[in-house]
Amino acid sequence: MTFGQKLKSLREKKGITQRELADLLNITRSRLSLYEIDDRQPDHDLTVQIANFFGVSTDYLLGKTSKVERNSRELTPEEKEDWRERFKNFSAEDQKEWLAWFIDNFKGSK
């Protein structure tokens, strides 16, 4: 599988739209679409951010391994603050939706 195929598959398994993922990653939907069709590649920092969001290794995304591994590293304080700031910019309805999604998807992941 290519990077784009893996990205699209991970996104669809999480049940989120391109728009929702793009908003979380602070990129445009069209840019995300280009990644999914392998027309563009994200830079290193965004690749790490994508891997962290989906709980996989960058090696998996980049095709260095076919094993889907959970990425268990803790977020840095800067990453936590970045996600807090993004979350604050969501509407109240979106915040409720995302909290429910995170709880459902990360129960017992430790």
PEHU-V300454 format. One record per pair of residues at least 12 apart in sequence whose ideal C-beta (glycine too) atoms are under 6 Angstrom apart, sorted by the first residue. I is the first residue (numbers start at 1). J is the second residue. If there is no record, write none. Layout:
i j
I J
I J
This chain:
i j
2 38
3 61
4 35
4 36
4 37
4 38
6 61
7 35
7 36
8 36
10 54
18 32
51 71
55 70
55 71
56 68
56 71
57 69
57 71
